[in-house]
């Protein structure tokens, strides 16, 4: 069975930092693109950051320069370092893994989410 388990969320003051972690099991981790998504109250789920099997990264404009995604294939883990947090970053953050079966068909797996709250 495939499992993605997030950790590291919590309450932080504006300007602060958090590091999210996601541990994957049940997949050949190195074959998957990994990503972080978030969903704030009343808003659509949004892709925040992704990292390919070749470690190329992509970020939504609003987090560029503040967030860093990385992966450790030896540990089956992906991370999201979040710096200079602001209230607009408040959301549930989800770990995602996907690969293509036959292009453009893809299979996606999701974690349960971890809450990030930025508030003073």
C-alpha atoms as one frame of an Amber mdcrd trajectory, in Angstrom:
protein
   0.000   0.000   0.000   1.121   3.507  -0.812   1.506   5.964   2.023   2.565
   9.599   2.087   2.851  11.033   5.577   3.450  14.730   6.226   4.876  16.323
   9.324   6.230  19.663  10.474   3.194  21.893  10.360   2.176  24.162  13.178
   1.652  27.717  14.340   4.286  30.290  13.467   4.501  34.084  13.633   4.733
  36.227  10.503   8.305  36.279   9.270   9.021  32.904  10.799  10.017  29.588
   9.269   8.796  26.019   9.128  10.136  22.891   7.486   7.641  20.335   6.226
   8.609  16.718   5.647   6.909  13.952   3.703   7.857  10.304   3.961   6.750
   7.953   1.191   6.378   4.204   1.250   5.021   1.646  -1.178   6.423   3.343
  -4.287   9.705   3.367  -6.142  10.388   6.851  -4.892  13.028   7.836  -7.428
  10.538   7.309 -10.276   8.084   9.925  -8.978   7.761  13.650  -9.299   7.140
  15.016  -5.821   5.222  18.126  -4.928   3.620  20.213  -2.242   0.114  21.593
  -2.594  -1.914  23.739  -0.254  -5.532  24.610   0.285  -6.636  27.640   2.255
 -10.201  28.091   3.520 -12.513  29.053   0.679  -9.810  28.656  -1.963  -8.859
  26.080  -4.572  -6.038  23.643  -4.008  -2.848  25.182  -5.339   0.457  23.677
  -6.380   3.147  25.313  -4.307   6.314  23.536  -5.362   7.421  20.473  -7.278
  10.637  18.596  -7.847  11.232  16.167 -10.684  13.086  12.895 -10.720  16.049
  14.878 -12.031  15.708  17.434  -9.209  14.440  20.286 -11.355  12.165  22.524
  -9.284   9.147  24.704  -9.921   7.321  27.133  -7.633   4.194  29.188  -7.664
   5.148  32.855  -8.043   3.946  33.839  -4.588   6.510  31.632  -2.826   9.533
  32.072  -5.081  12.535  33.131  -3.068  10.894  32.091   0.194  10.241  28.352
  -0.150  12.650  25.597  -1.139  11.672  22.070  -2.107  14.185  19.247  -1.917
  14.219  15.470  -1.973  16.321  12.698  -0.509  15.856   9.556  -2.561  17.865
   7.458  -0.121  15.312   8.267   2.588  12.188   8.369   0.392  11.549  11.883
   1.641  10.664  15.270   0.257  10.910  18.547   2.175   9.552  22.046   1.963
  11.575  24.717   3.713   9.351  27.750   4.232  10.902  31.067   5.209   9.501
  34.578   5.601   6.039  33.197   6.175   3.030  35.477   6.019  -0.665  35.120
   6.745  -1.423  34.235   3.124   0.608  31.046   3.573  -1.919  29.720   6.074
  -3.345  26.496   4.637  -3.380  22.751   4.847  -0.296  21.507   3.009  -0.415
  18.205   1.136   2.364  16.003  -0.159   1.897  14.633  -3.683   3.664  11.996
  -5.737   2.981  11.258  -9.384   4.321   9.417 -12.364   3.102   8.850 -15.878
   1.722   5.477 -16.820   1.169   6.180 -20.503   1.475   9.868 -21.291  -0.556
  11.935 -20.576  -2.205   9.558 -18.124  -0.740   9.844 -14.663  -1.179   8.234
 -11.279  -1.188  10.469  -8.205  -0.852   9.737  -4.522  -1.628  12.145  -1.696
  -0.853  12.562   1.947  -3.399  13.479   4.578  -2.155  17.032   5.005  -0.576
  19.117   7.718  -1.878  22.456   8.972   0.284  25.555   8.705  -1.013  28.631
  10.494   0.808  31.952  10.294  -0.528  34.364  12.875   0.583  36.790  15.545
